[in-house]
Amino acid sequence: MGKPMHNTPMLDELESGPWPSFITGIKRLAKDEGKPYQNMMVDLLGQLEHSYNTRKGYWKGGTVGVIGYGGGVIPRFSEVAKNYPESKEFHTLRIMPPPGMHYNTKLLRDFCDVWEKYGSGLIALHGQSGDIMLQGTTTDNIQPCFDELNEMGFDMGGAGPAVRTGMSCVGAARCEQSCANEQKVLRMLVNTYIDDMHRPALPYKFKFKVSGCPNDCMQSITRADMAVIGTWRDDMKVNQAEVKTFIADKGRKYVVDNVVSRCPTNALSLNDDDTLDVDNRSCVRCMHCINVMTKALATGDDKGVTVLIGGKRTLKIGDLMGTVIVPFMKLDTEEDYEQLNEIAGNTIDFFAENALEHERTGEMIERIGLVNFIEGIGLEVDPNMISQPRQSSYIRMDDWDEEAKKWQDRKAA
Amino acid sequence: MPPRMPIESGVPDPFQYMHPTLARNYGAWKYHERPRPGVLCHTADSGEKVWTIRAGTQRQMDVYTIRKLCTIADDFADGYVRFTIRSNIEFMITDESRVQPLVDKLVSEGFPVGGTGPSVTMISHTQGWLHCDIPGTDASGVVKSLMDELHEEFINENMPNRVHMTTSCCQINCGGQGDIAINIQHTKPPKINHNLVANVCERPTVVARCPVAAIRPAVVNGKPSLEVDEKKCVCCGACFPPCPPMQINDPEHSKIAIWVGGNQSNARSKPTFHKLVAAGLPNNPPRWPEVAAVVKNILRVYKEDAKDWERIGDWVERIGWPRFFELTELPFTKYHVDNWRGARNSLNASAHIHF
């Protein structure tokens, strides 16, 4: 017989309602007679109810890891273990999922079997950094559990001041808007710099995210140190017959109100014969019209990526978006990919050497200026990197002529 | 015997786990349609079609729930699934006649089908009291409570555009930017346990972590410790992770704030950060009714007033903030006026006034 359940009147209230209940799931584990995790989950529910009652958390960190790696385990020791001894250790293993979070059922069942043997039976799919979060195991079980997962072909994710687990969208696997081979970009970037994930030695975290188009479903501009976003530079594709079908279905007013007038650069014009004109030189590839008219409009064929650096949330100087450092580059050949990889490597090296402790890339760029950063990693300035030129006249321009010549030379090349 | 060293295999190859129709048409999709809420239909250049059925999950799943989803996938969807970053599960099938049986099965097993198009999809989710070391609240509980209330908006597509909500259990905001973000906001400086600081905290690191330089080394009761200039302190909680004796969470004074207008997408306007609209809401487990009331009210007004395809941020941009506060009947206070770095960019430097 397992340990008797704690009284959990607060948590019990989270078992009703139409949305699936995590409490019901945890209770099932706590009542799972004979399973190694049963008593752990009884006390976990006890501690969680205690948190609900007192409105405070009771986990503290520590140092737990696996041989060969300096990060990836999130250690949790209970501060109220006296009352809830069976869940006194409740560590999480971060495991990197396949890009796009594709699974067959055998793989998911294998994860369940391993986690039932070594852990709590509770798995979060997925954490905010994109990891498979195996939540809740003891210090002793971390190593054998990781060894089995590692033999299955899975590797530890990132934690601490390190390259973190990256994310890429479903992309080319199931989306016509994809302009990049997202999984290839993500695997190349993370796997090349895997040493900086497993042996944390950077000033702070460094995140890669890859979105296949400017809809940026991976939220890379606001959440990634290095965002790689698919785009195209030739004309978008217009199927005029489908445009007419769409107008016949939705009406002309709908198209004017929801497509033409919503274009941020006024690049669309509806003709009297219900065909659509696109001023592709003014189009900024925002995706809106393509999102609305999914059959009539499509991305172009000359695809590539835009790279932005420096997105992050408030701490400590305020929210920062990533900003453009590569307006467009092709990703067709292996040389193209290698060039992207070099930009990532140069960025990480520059970050490691120049950022202050606990400073993200965006804050570093804010402190030193974008020009120092892009010169530091060997890139040239481009007007697509700015919203507008400088407004302040307080700047020394000793070598204006040389810089102007560089621009002319680049244009001539 | 030498210890086993890890195989540094990194991110695995996804093709071995990908639905064969997706793998076969990789990079060659033509267009998509949404035949009903919760269902997408993608057509490939090859002419092959795949229907995706999206369902909500509780994110932190026990192995029995995962195995149940696996059995559904085996019986109805070729044995493959994928997850969205908002913890929705997706089943892919190639035969339209199998869509309705799968939808019925999921619903009968308690997994709501929806979250596509202009709906309120699953709230992105942090760890909270269940597992985090610095949580001000329990994200899982807040999310469960809200999604119960918003169930109809998840299973229908009745919003002007998609609504991406987020929760965060502290001001670090791991939940990310959202059309509506529900975040803990501390309102009192940390309470310091001076007996523990010297043993637990690397004091220079903690001093450096403070965004307003309000922390300085001090000797308290004969022990090396830290003190906080409480007038300067902005109650951000940045000192708490590196120094747990500087307890920032408070059952009474850790409140919940609501932010709106965050948008990751580049569609129409450039991406935007969310902005504060409501604060001082009690952190009230197990159901957080005060938070649900504010969120539902904002969603109601947005649904009534916004035009098709306007995200919450687009809508407020059009109608203006005075009208937003008028329509939602939320109080506008001096705390809504930003004073952080770059704040002047958020002031109205024009004669454009909303009447």
Interface residues (C-beta under 8 A of the other chain):
Chain A: M10 L11 E13 L14 S16 G17 P18 W19 P20 S21 F22 I23 G25 I26 R28 L29 L44 L48 S51 Y52 T54 R55 K56 G57 Y58 W59 K60 G61 V66 I67 G68 Y69 I74 R76 F90 T92 M96 P97 P98 P99 G100 M101 H102 Y103 N104 T105 K106 L107 L108 R109 F111 C112 W115 E116 G121 L122 I123 A124 L125 H126 G127 Q128 G130 Q135 G136 F146 D147 N150 E151 G153 F154 D155 M156 G166 M167 V170 A172 A173 R174 C175 E176 S178 N181 Q183 L186 R187 V190 N191 I194 D195 H198 P214 N215 D216 C217 M218 Q219 S220 I221 T222 R223 Y254 D257 N258 R262 P264 V284 R285 C286 M287 H288 N291 V292 T294 K295 A298 R313 T314 L315 K316 I317 G318 D319 M321 E357 H358
Chain B: P3 R4 M5 P6 I7 E8 S9 G10 V11 P12 D13 P14 Q16 Y17 M18 H19 L22 A23 Y26 G27 W29 K30 Y31 H32 E33 H42 V50 T52 G56 T57 Q58 R59 Q60 M61 D62 V63 Y64 T65 I66 R67 L69 C70 T71 A73 D74 G79 Y80 V81 R82 F83 T84 I85 S87 I89 M92 G110 F111 P112 S124 H125 T126 Q127 G128 W129 L130 H131 C132 D133 I134 P135 G136 T137 D138 S140 G141 K144 S145 M147 D148 H151 Q171 I172 N173 C174 G175 G176 Q177 T205 A208 R209 P211 C236 A238 P244 N249 P251 E252 S254 G262 Q264 S265 N266 A267 R268 S269 P271 F273 N283 P285 P286 R287 K307 D308 W309 W340 R341 G342
